[in-house]
Amino acid sequence: SAFLKRNEIKTRQCVYISREIHKRISRIVSVLAKHELTVGGYIDLILERHLEENQEEINGLLRKEIDDWNV
């Protein structure tokens, strides 16, 4: 799976997720990735895919917000 490939993060940033989500993701990563991937790396891959797949919709929402500001 594309989400289970090794993903090294060069410059890290802190984000907060719920304890429950962290626990669930940690179980997924430990079982499926066999120590080849970290929780942070997995989340990074998921977010990257989400942004790619939803780029048009996100850009449309951003354009609408920017247009609304230019009243």
Legacy VTK file of the C-alpha trace (Angstrom):
# vtk DataFile Version 3.0
C-alpha trace
ASCII
DATASET POLYDATA
POINTS 71 float
0.000 0.000 0.000
1.129 3.552 -0.704
0.543 4.431 2.944
3.016 1.853 4.192
6.112 2.966 2.282
9.037 4.340 4.251
8.702 8.090 4.647
11.494 10.071 6.242
10.495 13.532 7.384
13.403 15.973 7.095
11.936 18.992 8.864
9.384 18.122 11.510
6.472 20.110 12.856
4.370 19.357 15.897
0.632 18.729 15.522
-1.832 17.395 18.058
-4.162 14.459 17.564
-6.414 12.725 20.056
-5.025 9.907 22.156
-7.548 7.507 20.598
-6.511 8.342 17.028
-2.842 7.997 17.966
-3.542 4.611 19.534
-5.398 3.370 16.448
-2.750 4.605 14.032
0.015 3.176 16.197
-1.621 -0.272 16.033
-1.993 -0.046 12.256
1.622 1.004 11.769
3.071 -1.587 14.136
1.142 -4.471 12.551
1.278 -3.524 8.877
4.534 -1.601 8.517
6.701 -3.907 10.643
8.780 -1.064 12.128
9.502 0.387 8.668
7.342 3.431 9.298
6.597 5.761 12.195
3.207 7.072 13.262
4.286 10.538 12.080
5.442 9.168 8.730
2.129 7.356 8.247
0.113 10.474 9.078
2.305 12.508 6.708
1.584 10.067 3.851
-2.160 10.123 4.555
-2.263 13.927 4.609
-0.178 14.162 1.439
-2.620 11.841 -0.377
-5.630 13.755 1.003
-4.235 17.089 -0.228
-3.424 15.652 -3.672
-6.823 13.990 -4.120
-8.755 17.044 -2.925
-6.577 19.773 -4.438
-9.254 21.122 -6.782
-11.892 21.346 -4.067
-9.464 22.917 -1.579
-8.294 25.462 -4.162
-11.913 26.299 -5.003
-12.739 26.897 -1.338
-9.624 29.044 -0.912
-10.478 31.120 -4.006
-14.022 31.650 -2.722
-12.756 32.808 0.684
-10.235 35.163 -0.934
-12.933 36.561 -3.242
-15.249 37.092 -0.258
-12.493 39.092 1.466
-12.153 41.401 -1.545
-15.620 42.887 -1.095
LINES 1 72
71 0 1 2 3 4 5 6 7 8 9 10 11 12 13 14 15 16 17 18 19 20 21 22 23 24 25 26 27 28 29 30 31 32 33 34 35 36 37 38 39 40 41 42 43 44 45 46 47 48 49 50 51 52 53 54 55 56 57 58 59 60 61 62 63 64 65 66 67 68 69 70
